[in-house]
Amino acid sequence: MTNFLTNYHRDGSGFLDVSEVRQAFNDAGHKITGHECRDLLSKWQRASQNEITWAEFVVKFVQLRHQG
């Protein structure tokens, strides 16, 4: 999982931005568009308004996978 995070967390900020979140979703087999990613992020309660922590991403990804 650490290598997976490294691929999407290049700037070392502690957060994934919209493009990093979208790429992580797509590479994990859940294909979404940029618009869908921004829509998901706007609906989720997060620590940052424009980004998401890795821990938040993992929880949200699992929830999304169980929905569909």
PyRosetta script that sets phi, psi and omega in degrees:
from pyrosetta import init, pose_from_sequence

init()
pose = pose_from_sequence("MTNFLTNYHRDGSGFLDVSEVRQAFNDAGHKITGHECRDLLSKWQRASQNEITWAEFVVKFVQLRHQG")
pose.set_psi(1, -32.3)
pose.set_omega(1, 179.6)
pose.set_phi(2, -63.1)
pose.set_psi(2, -42.6)
pose.set_omega(2, 178.1)
pose.set_phi(3, -63.9)
pose.set_psi(3, -38.1)
pose.set_omega(3, 177.3)
pose.set_phi(4, -59.8)
pose.set_psi(4, -46.3)
pose.set_omega(4, 178.5)
pose.set_phi(5, -61.0)
pose.set_psi(5, -44.2)
pose.set_omega(5, -179.0)
pose.set_phi(6, -57.4)
pose.set_psi(6, -36.1)
pose.set_omega(6, 179.9)
pose.set_phi(7, -64.7)
pose.set_psi(7, -25.5)
pose.set_omega(7, -174.3)
pose.set_phi(8, -115.2)
pose.set_psi(8, 1.0)
pose.set_omega(8, -175.5)
pose.set_phi(9, -125.2)
pose.set_psi(9, 59.9)
pose.set_omega(9, -171.0)
pose.set_phi(10, -74.3)
pose.set_psi(10, -29.8)
pose.set_omega(10, -174.6)
pose.set_phi(11, -86.1)
pose.set_psi(11, -9.0)
pose.set_omega(11, 176.5)
pose.set_phi(12, 72.0)
pose.set_psi(12, 17.7)
pose.set_omega(12, -176.2)
pose.set_phi(13, -75.5)
pose.set_psi(13, -17.7)
pose.set_omega(13, -173.7)
pose.set_phi(14, 92.5)
pose.set_psi(14, -2.2)
pose.set_omega(14, -179.8)
pose.set_phi(15, -130.1)
pose.set_psi(15, 154.5)
pose.set_omega(15, 170.8)
pose.set_phi(16, -103.4)
pose.set_psi(16, 130.5)
pose.set_omega(16, 176.4)
pose.set_phi(17, -86.0)
pose.set_psi(17, -179.6)
pose.set_omega(17, -175.0)
pose.set_phi(18, -56.5)
pose.set_psi(18, -45.8)
pose.set_omega(18, -178.0)
pose.set_phi(19, -66.4)
pose.set_psi(19, -36.5)
pose.set_omega(19, 178.4)
pose.set_phi(20, -69.8)
pose.set_psi(20, -38.3)
pose.set_omega(20, 177.9)
pose.set_phi(21, -64.8)
pose.set_psi(21, -46.4)
pose.set_omega(21, -179.8)
pose.set_phi(22, -60.2)
pose.set_psi(22, -45.3)
pose.set_omega(22, -179.7)
pose.set_phi(23, -63.7)
pose.set_psi(23, -40.7)
pose.set_omega(23, 179.1)
pose.set_phi(24, -63.7)
pose.set_psi(24, -44.6)
pose.set_omega(24, 176.4)
pose.set_phi(25, -59.0)
pose.set_psi(25, -49.9)
pose.set_omega(25, -177.6)
pose.set_phi(26, -61.2)
pose.set_psi(26, -44.6)
pose.set_omega(26, -179.2)
pose.set_phi(27, -68.7)
pose.set_psi(27, -24.2)
pose.set_omega(27, 178.2)
pose.set_phi(28, -86.2)
pose.set_psi(28, 3.0)
pose.set_omega(28, 175.3)
pose.set_phi(29, 96.1)
pose.set_psi(29, 6.5)
pose.set_omega(29, 177.5)
pose.set_phi(30, -112.5)
pose.set_psi(30, 88.0)
pose.set_omega(30, -174.4)
pose.set_phi(31, -71.2)
pose.set_psi(31, 123.4)
pose.set_omega(31, 176.4)
pose.set_phi(32, -136.9)
pose.set_psi(32, 154.7)
pose.set_omega(32, 176.7)
pose.set_phi(33, -86.0)
pose.set_psi(33, 169.0)
pose.set_omega(33, 175.7)
pose.set_phi(34, -60.1)
pose.set_psi(34, -40.2)
pose.set_omega(34, 178.6)
pose.set_phi(35, -63.2)
pose.set_psi(35, -44.7)
pose.set_omega(35, 178.8)
pose.set_phi(36, -62.5)
pose.set_psi(36, -38.1)
pose.set_omega(36, 179.4)
pose.set_phi(37, -65.4)
pose.set_psi(37, -47.0)
pose.set_omega(37, 178.0)
pose.set_phi(38, -61.6)
pose.set_psi(38, -38.8)
pose.set_omega(38, 178.1)
pose.set_phi(39, -63.3)
pose.set_psi(39, -45.5)
pose.set_omega(39, 177.4)
pose.set_phi(40, -60.0)
pose.set_psi(40, -47.3)
pose.set_omega(40, -178.9)
pose.set_phi(41, -62.2)
pose.set_psi(41, -35.1)
pose.set_omega(41, -179.9)
pose.set_phi(42, -69.5)
pose.set_psi(42, -26.0)
pose.set_omega(42, -179.1)
pose.set_phi(43, -86.4)
pose.set_psi(43, -23.8)
pose.set_omega(43, -176.8)
pose.set_phi(44, -85.5)
pose.set_psi(44, 140.0)
pose.set_omega(44, 171.8)
pose.set_phi(45, -81.1)
pose.set_psi(45, 127.5)
pose.set_omega(45, -175.1)
pose.set_phi(46, -137.7)
pose.set_psi(46, 167.8)
pose.set_omega(46, 177.9)
pose.set_phi(47, -69.2)
pose.set_psi(47, -32.9)
pose.set_omega(47, -178.5)
pose.set_phi(48, -124.5)
pose.set_psi(48, 146.9)
pose.set_omega(48, -176.9)
pose.set_phi(49, -69.4)
pose.set_psi(49, -37.3)
pose.set_omega(49, -174.0)
pose.set_phi(50, -108.0)
pose.set_psi(50, -0.6)
pose.set_omega(50, -176.7)
pose.set_phi(51, -139.6)
pose.set_psi(51, 174.9)
pose.set_omega(51, 179.8)
pose.set_phi(52, -141.4)
pose.set_psi(52, 142.6)
pose.set_omega(52, 177.1)
pose.set_phi(53, -75.2)
pose.set_psi(53, 161.9)
pose.set_omega(53, 178.1)
pose.set_phi(54, -60.5)
pose.set_psi(54, -43.6)
pose.set_omega(54, -179.6)
pose.set_phi(55, -61.1)
pose.set_psi(55, -42.6)
pose.set_omega(55, 177.4)
pose.set_phi(56, -63.0)
pose.set_psi(56, -42.6)
pose.set_omega(56, 179.9)
pose.set_phi(57, -59.3)
pose.set_psi(57, -46.4)
pose.set_omega(57, -177.7)
pose.set_phi(58, -60.1)
pose.set_psi(58, -46.6)
pose.set_omega(58, 179.7)
pose.set_phi(59, -61.6)
pose.set_psi(59, -47.9)
pose.set_omega(59, -177.6)
pose.set_phi(60, -65.9)
pose.set_psi(60, -38.1)
pose.set_omega(60, 179.5)
pose.set_phi(61, -63.2)
pose.set_psi(61, -45.4)
pose.set_omega(61, 179.5)
pose.set_phi(62, -62.3)
pose.set_psi(62, -44.0)
pose.set_omega(62, 178.6)
pose.set_phi(63, -60.5)
pose.set_psi(63, -44.0)
pose.set_omega(63, -179.1)
pose.set_phi(64, -64.6)
pose.set_psi(64, -41.1)
pose.set_omega(64, 179.5)
pose.set_phi(65, -63.9)
pose.set_psi(65, -35.9)
pose.set_omega(65, -179.6)
pose.set_phi(66, -75.2)
pose.set_psi(66, -21.8)
pose.set_omega(66, 178.4)
pose.set_phi(67, -76.0)
pose.set_psi(67, -36.4)
pose.set_omega(67, -173.3)
pose.set_phi(68, -117.1)
pose.dump_pdb("model.pdb")
